[in-house]
Amino acid sequence: MSQEQTPMTGSILRQGRALRLARFSLPGIVFAVTFGFAACTGGNDPMDHNCPTPTGGDGGSGATAMGGMGGTGGQGGTTTSSTTTSTTTSTGATGAGASDGNASGNEDNTFDHENNPGDPFEILKQHLEEGPPEIRGRLHSCQKIPYSSLGEFLSSRGVNMNATVNNGPKPAGQLYKEGKDALGVANYDAREAETYFHTTAGATKLFDIFVQAAPEVIANIQNMPACQIGGVGKPMFDPDTNECVYDSLSCVLGRPAKAEDMKLCNTMVQHAKPGDATDLDLKKRITVAAFLSAAHTCE
Amino acid sequence: MKRDLCLVSLAVAIAAMGACTKDDPNSLLQTGGNSGTAGCPPTGNGGEGGDAGSGGDGGSGAGNTMSTTGEGGSTPVEDPVLAARKLSYTEALRTASFKLVGNAPTLEEMMSIQTLGSEDEKKAKYEELVDKMMSDVRFKRRLVEFWRNTFRQAGAAAGNMPSRDTAPTFAARIVFEKKPFTDLLLANTNTCPTFNGTDFVDGNCPPNGPEGMETVGILTDPGIHAQYYGNLAFRRVRFFQEVFACRKNPAEYDPNASMPPPIEGCEMAQTYTSPWDFTKIGGHTNTGRIDFQDCSSVICGNCHGTINHRAPLLANFDEFGKYEPEFSVLLPLTGTPPAVYTDFLVEGEPTGWKANLPAANLAQLGQAMTSDEEVLQCAVTRVWNYAMSKGDVVVDSASLAPEVIAPLVQKFKASGYNLNATWRDVFLHDDFVRF
């Protein structure tokens, strides 16, 4: 999925710091879509042909479907996942797994992103790369959605922010409430404001929340006032055709969906195994999660 | 090719920095046109008609053109990056909605723009929705949060600690109720309002000093002084500098600063760049107990020239933000003695916001700050950076070329410092609605 093929991120990628921050979103999208196509159903079925098989490597740190996270030495793991429709190959980074100060990987794998910013001279170098200040200042950058706004948004799209479980995967609301620190909330006693930009941990947490939010959004979006016109809402997917519903996808995105969005949305769902309701449900979830991640990495 | 251009730009920028003989750290952060970096060329542009000149102030709101200043004069050219942006009122609505009311727009709001035929109609509808959002109670909440983050403080009163909510609440109220931004540094009543989640409620700060002590905006806010309590009141100085001038120290930079007379044991390896008289700063040549005249490595006076002229004005507030008759901040020396005036400056040396903006007391400090062009520009910069997702101008090194917001600053001043109008202008700005 190239940048040009992704209108949601296309406008972002043209712009200044957004280019750097968008790198946070791309792994999430690639990650999500890869899962969507590959339809790995988790660890329950080790024989599931769609689950990628780590082939290992001398560095031993190849992570399932994410490529190597960068071992501390040697060669990162290599993971290949193939289906009839797509093939993704991700190679773990060699050695420390980092290049140019990035956290892991490189531009040839799926988990290349900048590590947490902080060094002011690195920021200044980044600014210089973004262009002259007279231009840079006139372009939108990529600020994260503030913690409180994220909660408001999820709630308005049908997520129960008070849901908790004692065992098993935590629901989105619980991840949200327990993820304050990762999501960069303020620590005023330490004279620290809420962070304006994602850290690696924060972006990862955000994607986790979106993945868990997706089934709740699918189940409830029709009944959410924010997603209704004239008091009437629509489902996320057409119950007969399983196609994405324009109004609901728009409501998830926060702006009217484009033709490309609809095409991508439908494409992802259509890759469900024929006659497999479970797989179809997974595809729908991952589709919504992918759109949430792509649309709301930046405010 | 693109990479090559980047490298060339970087090389030019580095060369420009290297050629700057003054060691003002802010020269790395600032762009052209700031008096504080007069000795340094604008970063990475200008020169012989390269891609981005630093001249002209016709940038913002004027479409996609900019001026290229070269030896042959100024010629408007279309910048390809700006030209590549696409006008989108629905995309702008999404971003504006998150920023103004803390949530994505509703489906009805999105479609109310999407279904319109012409761009003019869409623009009018977008403006209507921005106005609606700016009158929404949720905008009050966002403003409170914005100022809490800007001031990096919040929290209810507890024990001896005063409320740290009052200052950000006061600032939010000023913006929402379209009061002059200068009230933030000048008002003498209702400077400690509260916010109940829906409405701002009048409130004066609790008795915070000797009877009859004048309130001076947030300059006397007990929460700020408690939050930023520290040795020699330097943390408070830094707070007001960074929040209101949008620059790290050194606050002032004078390329023509007078070098001090030769001082024994202090052969300066670098240039003294503060406009203040070096010999009047507390140090080893006078009675200062901490040597701010030290120049064995860096020139401390380059920052402390200004810092030490401001700190005495803020040094009477104790750790709970209460104004005391005597200085109530300490020195980081054995026994942590209280600071005295001569630790900052020699006796008789007056205090001030800047060398050309004297201030003998807090009321005058407020007057000096509100008459400082840099402070006014900073207020607009913060709104712009918030809207354009640039991050904090200081913490995130998100400095802004002055020409980008020059028309907004002019309008801000002409409006009587109505920052609410600036918020509206920014969210309707031609640059904001292009992606």
Interface residues (C-beta under 8 A of the other chain):
Chain A: S11 I12 R14 Q15 R17 A18 P120 F121 I123 L124 K125 H127 L128 E129 G131 P132 P133 E134 I135 R136 G137 R138 L139 H140 S141 C142 Q143 I145 P146 S148 S149 E152 F153 S156 A186 Y188 D189 R191 E192 A193 E194 Y196 F197 P225 A226 C227 Q228 I229 G230 D247 S250 C251 L253 G254 R255 P256 C298 E299
Chain B: C6 S9 L10 A13 L28 L29 T31 P42 T43 G44 N45 D51 A52 S54 G59 S60 M66 D79 V81 L82 A84 R85 K86 S88 T90 E91 L93 R94 T95 S97 F98 K99 G102 N103 A104 P105 T106 L107 E108 M110 M111 Q114 E145 R148 N149 T150 R152 Q153 A154 G155 R164 Q227 Y228 W384 M388 S389 K390 G391 D392 V395 D396 S397 S399 L400 A401 E403 V404 I405 D431 F432 F435
